[in-house]
C-alpha cells in the first residue's frame, strides 16, 4: 500500500532535518505492538514498512565525506559549510547576528566546551572573546599552553536573547555539529565549562559539586568538568577549585605542574 502523500512529505522533511544535523544513516526494524495483557505481538500495517525507503526514493542529499577526511582542518571546514546560515532552531529569529562556530588548533589535544556565545562573541564570531574569554585565556596560560594550542567551542552556536540559558531543544538541535567537531579534532581531553555544558554532554542532571573532580568517558575521550569563566567573574572564590580541576587535566595530559598557584 503506497504512503499517503502528506505522510510522505512529512517523512521526507524529517529526514532532511536529520541530514542537516549530520545524521544520514537510518535503520529499519519491525515495529510491533502489545495486545491486551498477553505477550502476543502483531506487526503494524505493511504500509509503514515503506517509511524506510523514503530516503532513497526522494533522492535526498548525500553526506560530505567527513569521515574519510584525514585532515581535521578540512573536516571542520566541511562541518561549517553544512551549518551554513543556520535556521534550524528559533534562535535565528531572536537577534543573533552570526554563527559562532569554534576557534583554535584543529589538531588540539585539549578542547574546551562552553555554554553559548554572548554579546561579544556574537559580534566577533568567535567563542570566548569577552571578559570571560580573557579569563579563559589566562586559565589556559596557567596550564602552560597558549590559546592557539587548544580548541574552543560551545554547546550551541548562536547567542540566546539576553544571554539566557539555552533551551533543551536548542541544545539538541545544535549539539550534533559539536559532536562532529569533536570527532574531527579527536582531542585527548575535553573540559566542559559550567553546568549547562556538562549536563548537555553527559546527560546528567547533577550540581557542579557532584560533576567536578573526576573523569568521565565521553565517546572514548576523557572529559572533565569545571566552572565557567563567567561564573568565576561573579564568584572569584571558586578560582582555587577551578585550578584543582585544571591541574587534574594537566596531570592526565602529562603537562608539568607549576610550583606557584596562579591568581
Buried (B, 14 or more C-beta within 10 A) or exposed (E): EEBEEEBBEEBBEEBEEBBBBBEBEEEEEEEEEEEEEEEEEEEEEEEBBBBEEBBEEBEBEEEBEBEEBEEBEBBBBBBBEBBEEBEBBBBEEEEBBBBBBBBBBBEBBBBBBBBBBBEBBBBBBBBBBBEBBBBBBBBBEBBEBEBEBBBBBBBBBBBBEEBEEBBEEBBBBBBBBBBBBBBBBBBBBBBBBBBBBBBBBBEEEEEBEEBBBEEBEBEEBBBBBBBBBBBBBEEEEBBEBBBEBBBBBBEBBEBEEEEEEEE
